[in-house]
Amino acid sequence: MDYATATTHRPLLLEDEEDDSEATFYDETNYAGSINAGSVDAIPSTAVVGTRTARRTADDGGGLRIAPVDKYHFNYAVFYLLGMTTLLPWNFFVTSEEYWHYKFRNVTANDSSVLTPRQIEFQSDLNIAASIPSTLFLLLNAGFGHLISLPVRMVGSLVLMFAIFIGTTALTLIDTDSWQDQFFLITIASVVVVNAFSATMSGGLFGIAGQFSSDYMSAVVSGQALGGIFSAAADILALSFGAPPTSTAFVFFIVGTLVLLLTLIMYIVMSKTLFFKYHTASRTLMKSSMDVDGLTRELLPRQEPTFWGVLRKIWLYGFSEWLVFVTTLSIYPAVTILVGSQTRGHPWNDVYFLPVVNYLLFNTGDYIGRVCAGMFEWYIVLLMVVVF
């Protein structure tokens, strides 16, 4: 797919500019939308050609050029990866059930099949430790996120999540049998911090994706579900080696750490591409042009949508999503994790039943549903009308 066609509402490059020259595109002295522009009259007008929008300079009377193309769909793939990473920490903590059972086992008992209270309640503790900071920081991000620059929120969150995963990986190699309570508190604190920064990153990511076409928003949403499939597949692969739980968890969390590092690198690379700068610069262009015209600045408050105005338009979709998450997350994974095979003595029953049925199957269904929602939008809307 040529993603240049999805930028119908974006001003296009001037004809006399070079295709791949980011320096020319962002020349502060020549770019009409920069703060150095003398007047809003210098801002190029727009002309629609077919399904694409082009910028027309005031003096040449022509000069149309299409928007930069997402070469090799690189930005689309990175948005997918970023979406996957937003829920990757939570998915990895939840999926490594065998490791937590080993860490919180009764070290004095001979029968390991009898679960301790902490083993039974740990998934519920994880859900609480993840849900509260995630909700709180999503609200804080919506209200005060504009006070912190987007690069700081994105890069800072990824760096801190990466650091926490390094510490979690290191703990897999340490014998914590004699200090299980302290290990529990460290783990819960790590979950709280990592989910707080994950929510911060999610808020920033959805803000970025909103400046691109709907395909990129779909990539973020689908990537979140793909993160669950990835963590379940990584857990199954680690279990297939037949290693002790600590060794399996070490490999498992190493994979998660490397994915976070890869995501950090890919985001930095993407943020330097012309395609990314072109779309994310639109808001800066608009503000800069309005700053030089008092009348436009006075009209700005009327153009900005209010929170309640937006809420009135999306409340049905928001309520539907809230209802789905409340229903599913009330039982997954805190309740479903306690479901086991009645038959023992076979690798499928003893090793693979839980990760396949509880994690892989759930996240696969989640992924298919999100992809279908992006492909058949009108059918989903009609279904909501029928239900509600």
C-alpha positions as CSV (number, residue, x, y, z in Angstrom):
1,M,0.0,0.0,0.0
2,D,1.3,3.5,-0.8
3,Y,0.8,5.3,2.4
4,A,1.3,8.7,0.8
5,T,-2.3,8.5,-0.4
6,A,-3.4,8.5,3.3
7,T,-2.1,12.0,3.9
8,T,-4.9,13.9,2.2
9,H,-5.1,16.6,4.8
10,R,-1.4,17.3,5.0
11,P,0.4,20.1,3.0
12,L,2.8,18.8,0.5
13,L,6.4,19.5,-0.3
14,L,7.3,22.3,-2.7
15,E,8.2,21.3,-6.2
16,D,11.6,22.9,-6.0
17,E,12.6,21.0,-2.9
18,E,14.6,17.8,-3.0
19,D,12.7,14.6,-2.2
20,D,15.0,13.3,0.6
21,S,16.4,16.5,1.9
22,E,15.3,16.9,5.5
23,A,17.5,20.0,5.8
24,T,15.7,21.8,3.0
25,F,12.2,20.7,4.3
26,Y,12.9,22.2,7.8
27,D,14.9,25.2,6.8
28,E,13.8,27.7,9.4
29,T,14.6,30.7,7.3
30,N,12.8,29.6,4.1
31,Y,10.0,27.5,5.5
32,A,6.8,29.6,5.4
33,G,5.4,28.0,8.5
34,S,8.3,28.6,10.7
35,I,8.4,31.2,13.4
36,N,10.6,33.3,11.2
37,A,7.9,33.8,8.6
38,G,6.9,37.4,8.3
39,S,3.2,36.9,7.8
40,V,0.6,34.2,7.5
41,D,0.4,35.3,3.9
42,A,3.6,33.5,3.4
43,I,2.1,30.2,4.3
44,P,1.5,28.1,1.2
45,S,-2.1,27.6,0.2
46,T,-3.4,24.1,-0.4
47,A,-4.8,22.6,-3.6
48,V,-6.4,19.3,-3.9
49,V,-5.3,17.1,-6.8
50,G,-7.4,13.9,-7.0
51,T,-7.2,12.3,-3.6
52,R,-4.0,14.0,-2.6
53,T,-3.3,17.5,-1.2
54,A,-0.5,19.6,-2.4
55,R,1.0,22.9,-1.3
56,R,1.1,25.8,-3.8
57,T,3.4,28.7,-3.3
58,A,2.1,32.2,-3.7
59,D,4.6,33.3,-6.3
60,D,5.0,30.4,-8.7
61,G,1.3,29.6,-9.2
62,G,2.0,25.9,-9.4
63,G,4.7,23.6,-8.0
64,L,2.7,20.6,-6.7
65,R,4.4,17.7,-5.0
66,I,3.0,14.7,-3.1
67,A,3.8,14.0,0.5
68,P,6.8,11.9,1.4
69,V,6.2,8.2,1.2
70,D,6.7,5.7,4.0
71,K,9.5,3.9,2.3
72,Y,9.4,0.1,2.7
73,H,6.6,0.7,5.2
74,F,9.3,1.3,7.8
75,N,7.3,3.7,10.0
76,Y,4.2,1.4,9.8
77,A,6.3,-1.5,11.1
78,V,7.8,0.6,13.9
79,F,4.3,1.7,15.0
80,Y,3.4,-1.9,15.2
81,L,6.5,-2.6,17.3
82,L,5.7,0.4,19.5
83,G,2.2,-0.8,20.1
84,M,3.5,-4.3,21.0
85,T,5.9,-2.7,23.4
86,T,3.3,-0.7,25.3
87,L,1.9,-3.9,26.8
88,L,5.0,-6.1,26.6
89,P,6.1,-5.5,30.2
90,W,2.7,-6.5,31.6
91,N,2.4,-9.5,29.3
92,F,5.9,-10.8,30.3
93,F,5.2,-10.4,34.0
94,V,1.9,-12.2,33.7
95,T,3.0,-15.0,31.3
96,S,6.0,-16.2,33.4
97,E,3.6,-18.1,35.8
98,E,5.9,-21.1,36.3
99,Y,8.7,-18.8,37.4
100,W,6.6,-17.1,40.0
101,H,5.3,-20.4,41.3
102,Y,8.8,-21.5,41.8
103,K,9.9,-18.3,43.5
104,F,7.0,-18.4,45.9
105,R,6.8,-22.1,46.6
106,N,6.9,-23.6,50.0
107,V,10.6,-24.5,50.4
108,T,10.0,-26.8,53.4
109,A,7.3,-28.9,51.8
110,N,7.9,-32.0,49.7
111,D,4.6,-31.8,47.8
112,S,5.0,-29.0,45.2
113,S,1.5,-29.6,43.9
114,V,-0.1,-27.8,46.9
115,L,-0.1,-24.1,46.1
116,T,0.8,-21.6,48.8
117,P,-1.5,-18.6,49.4
118,R,1.0,-16.3,47.7
119,Q,1.1,-18.5,44.6
120,I,-2.6,-18.4,44.4
121,E,-3.0,-14.7,44.9
122,F,0.1,-13.5,43.0
123,Q,-1.7,-12.9,39.7
124,S,-4.4,-10.8,41.5
125,D,-1.6,-8.8,43.1
126,L,0.0,-8.3,39.7
127,N,-3.3,-7.1,38.2
128,I,-3.8,-4.6,41.0
129,A,-0.1,-3.4,40.8
130,A,-0.5,-2.9,37.1
131,S,-4.0,-1.5,36.8
132,I,-3.9,1.3,39.4
133,P,-0.7,3.0,38.1
134,S,-1.7,2.5,34.5
135,T,-5.0,4.2,35.0
136,L,-3.6,7.0,37.1
137,F,-0.8,7.8,34.7
138,L,-3.1,7.7,31.7
139,L,-5.2,10.3,33.4
140,L,-2.2,12.4,34.3
141,N,-0.9,12.1,30.8
142,A,-4.2,13.3,29.4
143,G,-4.2,16.3,31.7
144,F,-0.6,17.3,32.0
145,G,1.2,15.4,29.3
146,H,1.7,18.6,27.2
147,L,4.0,19.9,29.9
148,I,6.6,17.3,29.0
149,S,8.0,17.1,25.5
150,L,7.1,14.0,23.5
151,P,10.7,12.8,23.0
152,V,11.2,12.8,26.7
153,R,8.0,10.9,27.4
154,M,8.7,8.3,24.7
155,V,12.5,7.8,25.1
156,G,12.4,8.3,28.9
157,S,9.7,5.6,29.4
158,L,11.5,3.1,27.2
159,V,14.8,3.7,28.9
160,L,13.3,3.2,32.4
161,M,11.3,0.1,31.4
162,F,14.5,-1.3,29.8
163,A,16.4,-0.7,33.1
164,I,13.7,-2.4,35.2
165,F,13.7,-5.4,32.9
166,I,17.5,-5.7,33.4
167,G,17.0,-5.8,37.1
168,T,14.1,-8.3,36.8
169,T,16.3,-10.5,34.6
170,A,19.2,-10.3,37.1
171,L,16.8,-11.5,39.9
172,T,16.1,-14.7,38.1
173,L,19.7,-15.8,38.9
174,I,19.5,-15.0,42.6
175,D,18.3,-17.4,45.2
176,T,15.5,-15.7,47.0
177,D,14.1,-18.6,49.0
178,S,15.2,-17.1,52.3
179,W,13.7,-13.7,51.6
180,Q,10.5,-14.3,49.6
181,D,8.7,-11.4,51.2
182,Q,11.3,-8.9,50.2
183,F,11.4,-10.4,46.7
184,F,7.6,-10.1,46.5
185,L,7.8,-6.4,47.4
186,I,10.6,-5.7,44.9
187,T,8.6,-7.4,42.2
188,I,5.4,-5.6,42.9
189,A,7.3,-2.3,43.1
190,S,8.9,-3.1,39.7
191,V,5.4,-3.8,38.2
192,V,4.0,-0.5,39.5
193,V,6.9,1.5,38.1
194,V,7.1,-0.3,34.7
195,N,3.3,0.0,34.2
196,A,3.3,3.7,35.1
197,F,5.9,4.4,32.4
198,S,4.2,2.0,30.0
199,A,1.0,4.1,30.4
200,T,3.0,7.3,29.9
201,M,4.4,5.8,26.7
202,S,1.0,4.7,25.5
203,G,-0.5,8.1,25.9
204,G,2.4,9.7,23.9
205,L,2.2,6.9,21.3
206,F,-1.5,7.4,20.6
207,G,-1.0,11.1,20.4
208,I,1.7,10.5,17.7
209,A,-0.4,8.0,15.8
210,G,-3.3,10.4,15.7
211,Q,-1.3,12.7,13.5
212,F,-1.0,10.0,10.9
213,S,-3.6,8.1,8.8
214,S,-5.9,5.6,10.5
215,D,-3.7,2.8,9.2
216,Y,-1.0,3.8,11.7
217,M,-3.5,3.9,14.6
218,S,-4.6,0.4,13.6
219,A,-1.0,-0.7,13.7
220,V,-0.6,0.5,17.2
221,V,-3.8,-1.2,18.4
222,S,-3.1,-4.4,16.6
223,G,0.5,-4.3,17.9
224,Q,-0.8,-4.3,21.5
225,A,-2.5,-7.7,20.9
226,L,0.5,-9.0,19.0
227,G,2.6,-8.3,22.2
228,G,0.5,-10.9,24.0
229,I,1.1,-13.4,21.3
230,F,4.8,-12.7,21.3
231,S,5.2,-13.1,25.0
232,A,3.2,-16.4,25.0
233,A,5.2,-17.7,22.1
234,A,8.5,-16.7,23.8
235,D,7.4,-18.5,27.0
236,I,6.4,-21.7,25.1
237,L,9.8,-21.6,23.3
238,A,11.7,-21.1,26.6
239,L,9.8,-24.0,28.2
240,S,10.6,-26.3,25.3
241,F,14.2,-26.4,26.4
242,G,13.2,-28.3,29.5
243,A,15.5,-26.1,31.7
244,P,14.8,-25.2,35.4
245,P,12.2,-22.4,36.0
246,T,14.9,-19.9,36.8
247,S,16.9,-20.6,33.6
248,T,13.7,-20.5,31.6
249,A,12.8,-17.2,33.1
250,F,16.3,-15.8,32.5
251,V,16.0,-16.5,28.8
252,F,12.4,-15.3,28.8
253,F,13.2,-11.9,30.3
254,I,16.3,-11.5,28.2
255,V,14.1,-11.7,25.2
256,G,11.8,-9.0,26.6
257,T,14.8,-6.8,27.5
258,L,16.2,-7.1,23.9
259,V,12.8,-6.2,22.5
260,L,12.6,-3.0,24.6
261,L,16.1,-2.1,23.4
262,L,15.2,-2.7,19.8
263,T,12.1,-0.6,20.2
264,L,14.1,2.3,21.7
265,I,16.5,2.2,18.8
266,M,13.8,1.9,16.1
267,Y,11.8,4.8,17.6
268,I,14.9,7.1,17.5
269,V,15.6,6.1,13.9
270,M,12.0,6.6,12.9
271,S,11.8,10.1,14.6
272,K,14.6,11.2,12.2
273,T,12.9,10.1,9.0
274,L,11.3,12.7,6.7
275,F,8.0,10.9,6.7
276,F,7.7,11.1,10.5
277,K,8.9,14.7,10.7
278,Y,6.5,15.7,8.0
279,H,3.4,14.5,9.9
280,T,4.4,15.4,13.4
281,A,5.5,18.9,12.3
282,S,1.9,19.9,11.3
283,R,0.9,21.0,14.8
284,T,4.1,23.1,15.2
285,L,3.5,24.6,11.8
286,M,-0.1,25.6,12.7
287,K,0.9,27.1,16.0
288,S,3.9,29.0,14.5
289,S,1.7,30.5,11.7
290,M,-1.0,31.6,14.2
291,D,1.6,33.3,16.5
292,V,2.2,35.9,13.7
293,D,-1.4,36.9,13.3
294,G,-3.4,38.3,16.1
295,L,-6.8,37.7,14.6
296,T,-5.9,34.0,14.0
297,R,-4.7,33.7,17.6
298,E,-8.0,35.1,18.9
299,L,-9.9,32.5,16.8
300,L,-7.8,29.6,18.1
301,P,-9.8,28.9,21.3
302,R,-12.9,28.4,19.1
303,Q,-11.1,25.9,16.9
304,E,-9.8,23.7,19.6
305,P,-12.3,21.0,20.6
306,T,-13.3,20.8,24.3
307,F,-12.9,17.7,26.3
308,W,-16.6,17.3,26.9
309,G,-17.3,18.0,23.2
310,V,-15.0,15.1,22.2
311,L,-16.5,12.9,24.9
312,R,-20.0,13.4,23.6
313,K,-18.9,12.1,20.2
314,I,-17.0,9.0,21.4
315,W,-18.8,8.0,24.6
316,L,-20.4,5.0,23.0
317,Y,-17.1,3.6,21.7
318,G,-15.4,4.4,25.0
319,F,-18.2,2.6,27.0
320,S,-18.0,-0.4,24.7
321,E,-14.3,-0.7,25.1
322,W,-14.6,-0.2,28.9
323,L,-17.2,-2.9,29.1
324,V,-15.0,-5.3,27.1
325,F,-12.0,-4.7,29.3
326,V,-13.9,-4.9,32.5
327,T,-15.4,-8.2,31.5
328,T,-12.2,-9.9,30.2
329,L,-9.7,-8.5,32.7
330,S,-11.9,-9.4,35.6
331,I,-11.2,-13.1,34.9
332,Y,-8.0,-13.0,32.9
333,P,-5.5,-13.9,34.1
334,A,-6.3,-13.9,37.8
335,V,-9.0,-16.6,37.5
336,T,-8.0,-18.4,34.3
337,I,-4.5,-19.0,35.6
338,L,-6.0,-21.4,38.1
339,V,-7.4,-23.6,35.4
340,G,-5.3,-26.7,34.8
341,S,-5.5,-30.0,32.9
342,Q,-7.1,-32.9,34.8
343,T,-4.6,-35.4,33.2
344,R,-1.0,-35.5,34.3
345,G,2.1,-37.3,33.1
346,H,2.3,-35.8,29.5
347,P,4.3,-32.7,28.4
348,W,1.1,-31.1,26.9
349,N,-0.7,-31.4,30.2
350,D,2.1,-30.6,32.6
351,V,4.1,-28.0,30.6
352,Y,2.2,-26.5,27.7
353,F,-1.4,-26.5,28.6
354,L,-1.4,-23.3,30.6
355,P,0.7,-21.1,28.3
356,V,-1.1,-22.4,25.2
357,V,-4.7,-22.4,26.4
358,N,-4.6,-19.5,28.8
359,Y,-2.2,-17.1,27.2
360,L,-1.6,-17.9,23.5
361,L,-5.3,-18.7,22.8
362,F,-6.6,-15.6,24.5
363,N,-4.1,-13.2,22.9
364,T,-4.6,-14.8,19.4
365,G,-8.4,-14.1,19.7
366,D,-7.6,-10.6,20.9
367,Y,-5.3,-10.0,17.9
368,I,-7.9,-11.3,15.4
369,G,-10.6,-9.2,16.9
370,R,-8.5,-6.0,16.7
371,V,-7.5,-6.7,13.1
372,C,-11.0,-7.4,12.1
373,A,-12.2,-4.2,13.7
374,G,-9.8,-2.3,11.6
375,M,-10.8,-4.1,8.4
376,F,-14.6,-4.1,8.9
377,E,-15.2,-0.8,10.7
378,W,-18.8,-0.3,9.5
379,Y,-19.8,-3.8,10.5
380,I,-18.5,-3.1,14.0
381,V,-20.5,0.1,14.2
382,L,-23.7,-1.7,13.1
383,L,-23.1,-4.4,15.7
384,M,-22.8,-1.7,18.4
385,V,-26.0,-0.1,17.3
386,V,-27.8,-3.5,17.5
387,V,-26.4,-4.3,20.9
388,F,-26.9,-0.9,22.5
